[in-house]
Amino acid sequence: MVLFHCPDKISQKIRERGEGSKEPGSMRDKILNFLVFLLPLLLVLIILYGMLFWTFYISVSNWRGTSPNYEFVGLKWYRMMFRLDRFWVDVKNNLKWLVVGVGPTLFIALLIAYLLEISSLRGFETYIRTLILYPAAMSFIVTGTVWSWMYQPDRGVLNTIWRFLHLDFLQSGYITDPKTATYWLVLIFVWQYLGISVIILQSSFRTTELKEMIESALIDGASRMRILFQVILPNIRGGLLILGGLLIISALKVFDIVYIVTFGGPGYSTDVLAFFMFIATFQQHLVSLGAGLSVVIFLMAFIVVVPYTVYAFRRWFS
Amino acid sequence: MRSRSKRTIAFLAIITAVVLSIAYLLPIYVMITTSLKTPYEITQRTYLIPSTDVHFENYTKAFSLIKNAMLNSIIVSGTVTVISSFFGGLSGFYLSRFRSKFSKVLFILVGIALYLPYQAILIPLVQFMAKTKLALTYAGMIMSYTFLNVPLASILMGTFFMSIPREIEEAAEMDGATKRQIFFRIVSPMAMPGYASTAILVFTQVWNEFLLALTLSTPSTTTLQVKLAEVKGSFVALYNLQMAAAIIGVIVPIAFFLLLGRYFIRGILAGALKG
């Protein structure tokens, strides 16, 4: 049954042009469809995956210095990488990013999103959403510049405030203290991703089934906290998976914050894989080592991307 | 009992609002007050208190430092946005309307490419752009960013196309319309809000991108973020100048966010949920 009709002008034009070999289903129509809809995407994918394999190949070649050298040397550069102290510092720091950057962001975002849903304070939701989402429009370079100034130990903002409030014991070296520097960098990340996390979680709250379940739990007299942990949490696994994946990938490939705030220092205490990859490739010109690090970063992201893509695939083709 | 819990919620809401306000407004406040001071005032640790003696010349100086880079960023981000949105529309239509084994495989490949860390292709890309001398022109950056943003734009547009009712298309198909006519004359005009979301998201992403810009740009094509990093590096103690430059640098994306926030949010959601 035809429920809608084309606007007359369009369908008339379509009929005028729709004669002969361009008819839907003809060979020419199929070729044109292929050229218009598929070819651009296909080219982009071939280029991207081609470059990905090229990176793999460079990582098993012997390229050091500025001009390419594709002589096959197997796992030579990987073996060297695993022997490097710096590599393991990076792995540890990347883990710190994952643990401190992803978990707390998810948790805080969950609480805020829930509060936004249940609060009836007028204007509260709009205000909070705008307030915490604006950093999403800014670059890490800008937020990194601002937070460098916040953290500056001598004349910087935070320490000045603590002094002013006579809370001197809160003063800290922040990013200049090798033991804690990474955590202060992660805080910038949490600060910047909180807004996005909240709106993604909020949208996963808003399914009709979940709303009904919350209604009936409320009627049964369940407390707000119990509803959050026993009704909502098990039912937004999809949203959590998506957000968790997004945060993990972002935390894994973090580069900008490290570059702009500490440049990996003090020493290489805040170094991460992505930053080492940049230094190895473009400053030390150990290109094969850099490619190897890229492969490591890619594989770690890949582990996360696969379940994520499978989930999206099921939804898309259901 | 109900009213008590309501009061608790209101109380928690106020506490949250206060804490978040401090955490999210303080950096902006600091940016603005610092950007209007002299370096001497900053060393006095009184920079948090606004004074009547404002120094707008920090902005003129910062602007003259970054204006070329900003122009480069406008050219690169603008062009990439237009091209990626256009190709994203075509590919998104394919992924959402042509259902076959092949389109399923393609979806998986696009899904993985969507979150490809830039590092994974950086070395070949830079090598290619340097060899072909494309790195010396805008074309090199525009091409690179287009490759990297078409997957995102395709998924976003596909998501928006999926939410358009099929009946109109089916009617047009019965009238003998080709897929191309349906795409250009019916579906695309209806998906204009989707194009707006995609464009804003791609633009912000390219505008804010740093790693690729850093490795690919040459002095004549330096983008804003690279320049901002340079300003921070070369005027280490001049926080006033750094902040003024940073503020000028975020005007464009923040304006998008404040004026077209709805599209921005819809884009983030569509990109995250992928369908």
Interface residues (C-beta under 8 A of the other chain):
Chain A: V2 L3 F4 H5 C6 I10 S11 K13 I14 R15 R17 G18 K22 E23 P24 D29 L32 N33 V36 F37 L38 P40 L41 L42 V44 L45 I47 L48 Y49 G50 M51 L52 W54 T55 I58 P68 I112 L115 I118 S119 S120 L121 F124 Y127 I128 T130 L131 I132 L133 Y134 P135 A136 A137 M138 S139 F140 I141 V142 T143 T145 V146 W147 S148 W149 M150 Q152 R155 V157 T160 I161 R163 F164 W191 I196 I199 I200 S203 S223 R224 I242 L243 G245 L246 I249 L252 K253 F255 D256 Y259 I260 A274 M277 F278 T281 F282 V287 G290 A291 L293 S294 V295 I297 F298 A301 F302 V304 V305 V306 Y308 T309 A312 F313 R315 W316 F317
Chain B: S5 K6 I9 A10 L12 A13 I14 T16 A17 L20 S21 A23 Y24 L25 L26 P27 V30 M31 T34 I42 T43 R45 Y47 L48 F87 L90 S91 F93 Y94 L95 F98 R99 K104 L106 F107 I108 L109 V110 G111 I112 A113 Y115 L116 P117 Y118 Q119 A120 I121 L122 I123 P124 L125 Q127 F128 T146 F147 L148 V150 P151 S154 G158 M162 P165 E167 I168 E170 A171 A172 E173 M174 D175 G176 A177 T178 K179 R180 Q181 F183 R185 I186 T204 W207 N208 E209 F210 L211 L214 T215 Q225 L228 A229 K232 Y239 Q242 M243 A246 G249 V250 P253 I254 F256 F257 L258 G261 F264 I265 I268 L269 A272 L273 K274 G275
